[in-house]
């Protein structure tokens, strides 16, 4: 979807009956700002995976593997959050 | 090397006196970092930067005394916990309100509290350096208050106060639990992640990332402050690491000189490595990056100085020193993160590396997994929490000054006078 076309703003929002908070939320998603928050929401999932590994796996090898998986999930979340916060450059900057 | 035990050992009068004396020297680490933050900022914001550090220290101390100290607690004292998997998970301290009864508390508990007062101020100062040249004084104080009231007490209880991370060894046979004698996690990683959250909240300095081309170089205004700050920080760090080892790793007095040597070797290895990397990459060594390398070596040593041999400490420092200039470049040029003091690289990355190194080199089985669980907690739980809190605080108390204030400099805008009134501050050509 072309974000610059203002698709949500011009065609959906006036008809969907959303209040201003809802409209701002949809506009936020449209502007790719959701990446910031999606990344930060993924990171706790990695934390809970690590905790689950400690609780569920008494053997060292699977425990270590799942803790590393949890860290990998956190790393992915961090990468998405960093990408979402990056300054737009060149043509992408308004 | 020294072994650690979760059981509190009897605290001798000699250990008490030595630790108290060391804690009187530990603020030099804070003074050194304050000078470094100021020197790496611009001349037109120097007074505001240093005053901010002082204000953060004061606000942190007051808020921690009124709120945070209750929740941080100390090992062996009362706390809140829940049962999960048949094991207790201590998640919050339940100390006395407003430091009541402090004078009659156990000597070791009093010393832990004193160290936590310094640690919370240090953790609050780290993001202030990253928000230099664009954040209001009230923002620095607000961030420090949030850290001292909510975030630091949680981390301090989990790691230093006998909370669930400290008990990973007892409950799940993961080494001796999460090791962090000097506060690499509780102070530096926490501060570094707060710096990242603050930078994301306020954005880069005006003109830092122009629409086209490379990021604009905005070099620090005083390399002398920066390099002298490094020397000052060394004294404080030696005291800090040794005091932390006595309090949290229960290190015997005979092992303390080795911990000091490890601290020095880590910093030395780091600065030599950064010197070499910057000389190879740029043709000449870079003073500010070498200072960052030195600090990164010190930060890495805070986690592992008590559990590694001198050769391992040197290796830890060399790796920290290689990572530092490369990561500074990556953050600025590739990821558009404007971090004037390099706090994310120095404190967050340096601290994380130190925590991993402690797990790698510690002799106990399962120690590395304990360290990784601690890192997963800091990254997966504490960073999003700090971001959320700063985002909310920024809604109530906007962090960033208006564009005109940023143009004339924080000194004139916030304090009404410059740090160097007898010098003509040249017009900044890079401002666009």
HADDOCK unambig.tbl for C-alpha pairs under 7 A between the chains (distance, minus, plus):
assign (segid A and resid 40 and name CA) (segid B and resid 384 and name CA) 5.65 0.50 0.50
assign (segid A and resid 43 and name CA) (segid B and resid 380 and name CA) 4.54 0.50 0.50
assign (segid A and resid 44 and name CA) (segid B and resid 380 and name CA) 4.53 0.50 0.50
assign (segid A and resid 44 and name CA) (segid B and resid 381 and name CA) 5.37 0.50 0.50
assign (segid A and resid 46 and name CA) (segid B and resid 380 and name CA) 6.23 0.50 0.50
assign (segid A and resid 47 and name CA) (segid B and resid 376 and name CA) 5.46 0.50 0.50
assign (segid A and resid 47 and name CA) (segid B and resid 377 and name CA) 5.84 0.50 0.50
assign (segid A and resid 47 and name CA) (segid B and resid 380 and name CA) 4.94 0.50 0.50
assign (segid A and resid 47 and name CA) (segid B and resid 381 and name CA) 6.55 0.50 0.50
assign (segid A and resid 50 and name CA) (segid B and resid 373 and name CA) 6.36 0.50 0.50
assign (segid A and resid 50 and name CA) (segid B and resid 376 and name CA) 6.95 0.50 0.50
assign (segid A and resid 55 and name CA) (segid B and resid 85 and name CA) 6.36 0.50 0.50
assign (segid A and resid 64 and name CA) (segid B and resid 369 and name CA) 6.14 0.50 0.50
assign (segid A and resid 67 and name CA) (segid B and resid 373 and name CA) 6.74 0.50 0.50
assign (segid A and resid 71 and name CA) (segid B and resid 376 and name CA) 5.78 0.50 0.50
assign (segid A and resid 74 and name CA) (segid B and resid 379 and name CA) 6.94 0.50 0.50
assign (segid A and resid 74 and name CA) (segid B and resid 380 and name CA) 5.86 0.50 0.50
assign (segid A and resid 85 and name CA) (segid B and resid 200 and name CA) 6.36 0.50 0.50
assign (segid A and resid 86 and name CA) (segid B and resid 335 and name CA) 6.10 0.50 0.50
assign (segid A and resid 86 and name CA) (segid B and resid 336 and name CA) 5.59 0.50 0.50
assign (segid A and resid 87 and name CA) (segid B and resid 336 and name CA) 6.00 0.50 0.50
assign (segid A and resid 89 and name CA) (segid B and resid 211 and name CA) 5.02 0.50 0.50
assign (segid A and resid 89 and name CA) (segid B and resid 212 and name CA) 6.39 0.50 0.50
assign (segid A and resid 90 and name CA) (segid B and resid 211 and name CA) 5.08 0.50 0.50
assign (segid A and resid 90 and name CA) (segid B and resid 212 and name CA) 5.23 0.50 0.50
assign (segid A and resid 93 and name CA) (segid B and resid 211 and name CA) 6.77 0.50 0.50
